[in-house]
Amino acid sequence: MNPIDLVVTVCAVLSPATCEEQHLVFNFGGSPAQCSMAAPPYIAQWVGEHPKWQAVRWRCEYPHPNDKA
């Protein structure tokens, strides 16, 4: 299993033009495309914990080594 970064674009429910990216890093044994198809339960959990936000799109990529957590 390798770390993978699930990048979710979320927008505020009360202000849909206010959007930001959230990075959810976890261990995953597949490709970024497989991660994208397996992402909805993780996104649903995040949205359930952050009810003022809604997910509008997502993608998976391998973490960039120079990014700060």
Buried (B, 14 or more C-beta within 10 A) or exposed (E): EEEBBBBBBBBEEEEEEEBEEBEBEEEBEBEBEEBBEBBEEBBEEBBEEEEEBBBEEBBBEEEEEEEEE
